[in-house]
Amino acid sequence: QVQLVESGGGLVQAGGSLRLACAASGSIASTSIMGWYRQAPGKQREFVARITSGGMTKYGDFVTGRFTISRDSAKNTVYLQMNSLKPEDTAVYSCAAQPYLSDVAPRSWGQGTQVIGEE
């Protein structure tokens, strides 16, 4: 079993930056791939970014170079650096983990952290 705890959300003005963190504990073998998803009010959850234990990254189409995912394996923590934030980035950002790339969906989820982009 994996526990994921996010931190770093908050209120930010348009054009500002935030750094989210997700600390994993428990079955670290199940966190080979870690990533971020977000869900805005009234919208479906969407993929933001993921990173493998080897450092391979993938981003959602909307990211357009504004976000960077990274991980510190020694701390079992994954980060999401978000720059040039827009009001439409307002959402609950959730950390997710899965052991295999072949998994259709993440197997473990965090509680989420709110990000609000002000006009």
Helices and strands as residue ranges (DSSP letters): E 2-7, E 10-13, E 18-26, G 28-31, E 33-39, E 46-52, E 57-59, G 61-63, E 67-72, G 73-75, E 77-82, G 87-89, E 91-98, E 108-109, E 113-118
